[in-house]
């Protein structure tokens, strides 16, 4: 997981995990990774996205699959309600 600048240039990875799974043909399994604001805040700065890169390999055939997911960060909207003059 790394921060990405608006130009598309990725920074150094700040989080890495390795998981090993053995799945029979046709099966799938989800692996969750929770990243808190406190963890990614120091790396984001003026950047507006995080990039997650996932790689998987098949031991028997040596095939490798890699995928990337770009997560754009948005500042939440703030709504103010004035209750008095």
C-alpha positions as CSV (number, residue, x, y, z in Angstrom):
1,X,0.0,0.0,0.0
2,X,1.4,3.4,-1.0
3,X,0.3,7.0,-1.5
4,X,0.0,8.3,-5.0
5,X,0.5,11.9,-6.2
6,X,-2.0,13.6,-8.5
7,X,0.5,13.0,-11.3
8,X,0.3,9.2,-10.8
9,X,3.7,8.8,-9.2
10,X,3.6,6.3,-6.4
11,X,5.6,6.8,-3.2
12,X,7.3,4.1,-1.2
13,X,5.2,1.3,0.3
14,X,4.2,2.0,3.9
15,X,2.3,-1.2,4.5
16,X,2.9,-4.7,3.4
17,X,1.2,-8.0,4.3
18,X,1.7,-11.5,3.1
19,X,-1.0,-14.2,3.2
20,X,-0.8,-17.8,2.0
21,X,-3.9,-19.6,1.0
22,X,-4.5,-23.0,-0.7
23,X,-7.8,-22.9,-2.6
24,X,-9.4,-25.6,-4.6
25,X,-10.3,-24.8,-8.3
26,X,-13.3,-22.5,-8.5
27,X,-13.1,-21.3,-4.9
28,X,-12.5,-17.8,-3.7
29,X,-11.6,-16.2,-0.4
30,X,-11.6,-12.6,0.7
31,X,-8.8,-11.1,2.7
32,X,-9.5,-7.9,4.6
33,X,-6.9,-5.2,5.3
34,X,-8.0,-2.3,7.6
35,X,-5.9,0.9,7.3
36,X,-6.6,3.7,9.7
37,X,-6.3,7.4,9.0
38,X,-3.5,7.6,11.6
39,X,-1.5,5.0,9.6
40,X,-1.8,6.6,6.1
41,X,-2.0,10.3,7.1
42,X,1.8,10.8,7.3
43,X,2.3,9.4,3.8
44,X,-0.6,11.1,2.0
45,X,0.3,14.8,2.4
46,X,-1.0,16.6,-0.6
47,X,-1.6,13.4,-2.4
48,X,-5.2,12.4,-3.0
49,X,-5.0,8.6,-3.5
50,X,-3.8,5.3,-2.1
51,X,-2.7,2.4,-4.4
52,X,-3.1,-1.2,-3.3
53,X,-1.1,-3.7,-5.3
54,X,-1.9,-7.4,-4.9
55,X,0.1,-10.3,-6.4
56,X,-0.8,-14.0,-6.4
57,X,1.0,-17.0,-7.7
58,X,0.1,-20.6,-8.6
59,X,2.7,-23.0,-7.1
60,X,2.0,-25.8,-9.6
61,X,2.3,-23.8,-12.8
62,X,4.4,-20.8,-11.7
63,X,1.7,-18.4,-13.0
64,X,1.6,-15.0,-11.4
65,X,-1.3,-12.5,-11.3
66,X,-1.0,-8.9,-10.2
67,X,-3.8,-6.3,-9.7
68,X,-3.8,-2.7,-8.6
69,X,-6.6,-0.8,-6.9
70,X,-6.5,3.0,-6.8
71,X,-8.5,4.5,-3.9
72,X,-9.2,8.2,-4.3
73,X,-9.5,10.1,-1.0
74,X,-12.0,12.9,-0.6
75,X,-12.5,15.4,2.2
76,X,-15.9,14.8,3.8
77,X,-18.5,17.5,3.4
78,X,-19.2,19.7,6.4
79,X,-22.7,21.0,7.1
80,X,-23.3,23.7,9.7
81,X,-26.6,24.6,11.1
82,X,-26.9,27.9,12.9
83,X,-29.4,27.7,15.7
84,X,-29.2,31.3,16.9
85,X,-28.4,34.7,15.4
